[in-house]
Amino acid sequence: MIHKAIILSLGMLALASCNAQKETKTSTKTPVVETKTMSKEGSVIYFNEGENKFLKEYDMNVTFKKVSEDSRCPKGVHCIWAGAAVAEVEVMGTATRPVTLRLATMDDAGKNLFSSAEFNDYTISLAEITPYPSAEGAKALNGKYKIGIRIKETGPKPTIR
């Protein structure tokens, strides 16, 4: 009778140990980057300032480096010009070197502001930059910015023969 109790106790400990190992393995696993939102072409992918993600669907590594300029008119202030914000986004393909894209909240070729850029047969567009500056100014927002980008396949450029 005592042998049965010992064997049953050891069996229960082994099962509990297996379950604890499964929980540890799943909790330490690196989370998959929001595949549901990225699989749809043109859907918005969000980044916190300094955040890096490998986007498997596009074979591309994307890092939101910083907001290099934010001259948007603060809330509650009357401005002559609405202003623009510029996000620096570093992109790198699986077989390419990193490239820094400057994506702005508006298109103005005269000021060298563009809301989208092309990289590896994709068009990468800035969808949004948050938060919006307040009367305290944009410097108070350093490190707190979030951006949303859209990635759309443009296809390879035709070769001229």
C-alpha positions as CSV (number, residue, x, y, z in Angstrom):
1,M,0.0,0.0,0.0
2,I,2.8,2.4,0.8
3,H,4.4,1.7,-2.6
4,K,1.2,2.7,-4.4
5,A,1.1,6.0,-2.5
6,I,4.8,6.7,-3.3
7,I,4.3,5.9,-7.0
8,L,1.2,8.0,-7.2
9,S,2.9,10.9,-5.4
10,L,5.9,10.7,-7.8
11,G,3.5,10.5,-10.8
12,M,1.7,13.6,-9.6
13,L,5.0,15.5,-9.1
14,A,6.2,14.6,-12.6
15,L,2.9,15.8,-14.2
16,A,3.1,19.1,-12.2
17,S,6.7,19.5,-13.3
18,C,5.8,19.0,-16.9
19,N,3.0,21.6,-16.7
20,A,5.3,24.1,-15.0
21,Q,7.9,23.6,-17.8
22,K,5.2,24.2,-20.5
23,E,4.1,27.4,-18.7
24,T,7.7,28.7,-18.5
25,K,8.5,27.9,-22.1
26,T,5.4,29.7,-23.4
27,S,5.8,32.7,-21.1
28,T,9.5,33.3,-22.1
29,K,8.8,32.9,-25.8
30,T,9.3,36.1,-27.8
31,P,5.8,37.3,-28.9
32,V,5.0,37.2,-32.6
33,V,4.6,40.7,-34.0
34,E,0.9,41.4,-34.6
35,T,0.6,39.3,-37.7
36,K,-3.1,39.8,-38.0
37,T,-2.8,43.5,-38.5
38,M,0.2,43.3,-40.8
39,S,-1.0,40.6,-43.2
40,K,-3.5,43.0,-44.8
41,E,-1.8,45.3,-47.2
42,G,-2.1,48.9,-46.2
43,S,-3.0,48.2,-42.5
44,V,-1.3,50.3,-39.9
45,I,1.6,49.0,-37.9
46,Y,2.4,50.9,-34.6
47,F,5.8,51.6,-33.1
48,N,6.9,53.3,-29.9
49,E,9.9,55.5,-30.1
50,G,13.0,53.4,-30.2
51,E,11.1,50.2,-30.9
52,N,12.3,47.6,-33.4
53,K,10.3,44.9,-35.2
54,F,11.1,42.3,-37.8
55,L,8.1,42.2,-40.1
56,K,8.2,38.7,-41.5
57,E,5.5,39.4,-44.1
58,Y,7.7,42.0,-45.7
59,D,11.1,40.4,-45.0
60,M,12.0,43.7,-43.4
61,N,13.4,45.0,-40.1
62,V,11.9,48.4,-39.0
63,T,13.1,50.6,-36.2
64,F,11.4,53.9,-35.2
65,K,14.5,55.9,-34.3
66,K,13.0,59.3,-33.3
67,V,11.0,62.3,-34.2
68,S,13.6,64.7,-35.6
69,E,11.2,67.6,-36.1
70,D,7.8,68.5,-34.7
71,S,6.7,72.0,-35.7
72,R,3.0,71.1,-35.6
73,C,0.8,73.9,-34.1
74,P,0.2,73.0,-30.5
75,K,-3.4,72.4,-29.3
76,G,-5.2,75.6,-28.2
77,V,-2.7,77.9,-30.1
78,H,-3.5,79.8,-33.3
79,C,-0.8,79.4,-35.9
80,I,-0.2,80.8,-39.4
81,W,1.2,77.4,-40.6
82,A,-0.1,74.0,-39.4
83,G,3.5,72.7,-39.2
84,A,4.8,69.2,-39.7
85,A,6.3,66.3,-37.8
86,V,9.1,64.2,-39.2
87,A,9.8,60.6,-38.0
88,E,13.1,58.9,-38.7
89,V,12.4,55.2,-39.5
90,E,15.3,52.8,-40.2
91,V,14.4,49.9,-42.6
92,M,16.6,47.0,-43.5
93,G,15.8,44.1,-45.8
94,T,17.1,40.6,-45.3
95,A,19.7,41.2,-48.0
96,T,20.2,45.0,-47.8
97,R,21.9,47.5,-45.6
98,P,19.9,49.8,-43.3
99,V,18.4,52.9,-44.8
100,T,16.9,55.8,-42.8
101,L,13.6,57.2,-44.1
102,R,12.4,60.6,-43.1
103,L,8.6,60.3,-43.1
104,A,6.6,63.5,-42.6
105,T,3.0,64.3,-41.6
106,M,2.6,66.2,-44.9
107,D,3.9,66.4,-48.4
108,D,5.8,69.6,-49.3
109,A,8.6,69.1,-51.9
110,G,9.8,72.7,-51.4
111,K,10.5,71.9,-47.7
112,N,11.8,68.4,-48.5
113,L,8.9,66.8,-46.6
114,F,7.3,63.5,-47.9
115,S,4.8,61.3,-46.1
116,S,6.0,58.1,-47.9
117,A,9.1,56.6,-49.4
118,E,10.0,53.5,-51.4
119,F,12.2,50.7,-50.1
120,N,12.7,47.2,-51.6
121,D,9.6,47.2,-53.8
122,Y,7.4,48.6,-51.0
123,T,5.9,52.0,-50.3
124,I,6.2,52.9,-46.6
125,S,3.9,55.7,-45.5
126,L,3.4,57.6,-42.3
127,A,-0.2,57.2,-41.1
128,E,0.1,59.1,-37.8
129,I,2.4,60.5,-35.1
130,T,1.1,60.8,-31.5
131,P,0.8,62.6,-29.1
132,Y,0.1,66.0,-30.6
133,P,2.1,68.8,-29.0
134,S,0.6,71.0,-26.4
135,A,1.5,74.5,-25.3
136,E,4.5,73.1,-23.4
137,G,6.1,72.3,-26.7
138,A,7.4,69.3,-28.5
139,K,10.6,68.9,-26.4
140,A,8.5,67.6,-23.6
141,L,7.4,64.7,-25.9
142,N,10.9,63.4,-26.6
143,G,10.9,59.6,-26.0
144,K,7.1,59.5,-25.8
145,Y,6.2,59.5,-29.5
146,K,4.3,56.7,-31.2
147,I,3.9,56.3,-34.9
148,G,1.7,54.2,-37.3
149,I,3.0,53.2,-40.7
150,R,1.5,51.5,-43.7
151,I,3.5,49.2,-46.0
152,K,2.2,48.6,-49.5
153,E,3.8,46.5,-52.2
154,T,4.8,48.6,-55.2
155,G,6.4,45.7,-57.2
156,P,9.8,45.7,-58.9
157,K,10.7,48.5,-61.3
158,P,10.7,47.5,-64.9
159,T,14.1,47.1,-66.5
160,I,14.9,49.1,-69.6
161,R,16.6,47.1,-72.3
